[in-house]
Amino acid sequence: MVRALKVLVFVLCLVPVGILARGFFGAHPTDMSSWGQGLGANPLEVITHSTGDWTMRFLLITLAITPLRKITHLNWLIRFRRMLGLFAFFYGTLHLFTYLWFDKNFVLADILADVAKRRFITVGFSGFVLMIPLAVTSTAWAIRKMGGKRWQVLHRLIYFSAIAGVIHYIWLVKSDLTKPLQYGVILAALLLYRVAVWVWPKGPRKTVPVARTSAA
Amino acid sequence: MLIKKAADIRSSEVTPKSWYMDRRKFLTGSALAGAAVVGEQLWSPSTVVQANDKIPNLQKSSFSTNEKQTPYKDITNYNNYYEFSTDKYEPASLAAKFKTRPWTVTIDGAVKKKQKLDVDSIIALAPPEERIYRHRCVEGWSIVVPWIGFSLSELIKKCDPLPKARFVEFTTLFDMAQMPGQQTSVLRWPYTEGLRMDEAMHPLTLLCFGLYGEVLPNQNGAPLRIVVPWKYGFKSAKAIVKISFVENQPPTAWNDATPREYGFYSNVNPHVDHPRWSQAKERRLGEFLKRDTLMFNGYDQVASMYSGMDLKKYF
């Protein structure tokens, strides 16, 4: 059941890139001169924004798995977490390569200057770099090799990656902060949940004594 | 001193007061009727114009570039027009029902004759020219647009500004009902922009009312806008309802929003970066790789207006 669902989720996760590819290559994929026309006036801007948006969304979805699992007690949800996290990395990679290729034409000096000078690039790039060790250690072998505890500590880097993503977005918009702040609010809620669990590991105080008395 | 002031008011008497009242109504947007009353007297059904109407007898201009023109579809569907939306693809539909007639433009400030002009009487001031200009957005993209209009200086000469007028301020319509973006506070409304008098008088500065041989589409700033091709796009105010001649540098919308990012001059300059991103290159719509941005967007003839000015300081 979960296996079948996994296949379905995997395919769903590919839909955004599929839509982009369809728009980009259009009705005549062999005619290079028509490329991009299905994505409006500025196709590369659409690709950059879409891949960036989906990186952020997958980071948030990944971070939502644990709270969702604990609240609903649907423990099988955990089996989707790695795939969702890897899709965040996948869209982040596409996002980065769109920039490296179409914005910078792979000119290393320009790229390094940008990363050093433009704070929204610096923070966005950092957010991506933080995802690399997580993607690399996403295999069962790596978890065994590292030991669960250490693996878990390392994978808390995703918090910083997501925070970097929100700051990256806030710093690049001209004046309309609506979308980056939406991501920011969701991320804040997901992180606050973790803080709450850390402070009160046994759940809200009120319910615990009630449960005990009723059991007694 | 008090007596002298009272005398000043008497000399211009009733009309300025009614303009003032009218302007208020206009600004609140609550009484479109007020503007319509003014318009009705000047406007006759024969002058009704709308997007896609052809503009006849276009003159060619030596200012035009022969670069490949950006397709009409892109120019009219990719618009930074925050009065309608911060999403560039939305103004095309949101502005579809925008009313561009009747339309009056108030001329005030330091001029011999303050007046309200019907937009069609302004358009009739000089023969329409096609001016194919490069247009560079502060965001780093650019287009080539066959605008239609004539030099703003033609109108300014008719307005007879006083010698003390050193700047020109342009005000965009404020009407929340028609311009839904004005219900948000992404910028302060109404949008205003400004030019130094010599910039406004420069023959390249275009008073624009058309595009691709046709009446200007609403999403591109109909019925009347300016186009200042050597400055970033936001300097070119759209849907202008007022032109004021002023002594001091007027406040401008983007400069008010983020003073350290958007200067009053905002000349296209590849050597002065936006604080957050580089301005050295731009993406011409339709091209995949970025091309170099040119000083003054390639309009070198304006350079003499800024000789001796530190363009890093006056960005």
Chai-1 contact restraints between the chains, C-beta under 6 A:
chainA,res_idxA,chainB,res_idxB,connection_type,confidence,min_distance_angstrom,max_distance_angstrom,comment,restraint_id
A,A41,B,D74,contact,1.0,0.0,6.0,A-B,restraint_1
A,A41,B,N77,contact,1.0,0.0,6.0,A-B,restraint_2
A,A41,B,Y78,contact,1.0,0.0,6.0,A-B,restraint_3
A,A41,B,L285,contact,1.0,0.0,6.0,A-B,restraint_4
A,N42,B,L285,contact,1.0,0.0,6.0,A-B,restraint_5
A,F102,B,F288,contact,1.0,0.0,6.0,A-B,restraint_6
A,N105,B,L289,contact,1.0,0.0,6.0,A-B,restraint_7
A,R118,B,W277,contact,1.0,0.0,6.0,A-B,restraint_8
A,F120,B,R276,contact,1.0,0.0,6.0,A-B,restraint_9
A,S175,B,V186,contact,1.0,0.0,6.0,A-B,restraint_10
A,S175,B,A257,contact,1.0,0.0,6.0,A-B,restraint_11
A,D176,B,T86,contact,1.0,0.0,6.0,A-B,restraint_12
A,D176,B,V186,contact,1.0,0.0,6.0,A-B,restraint_13
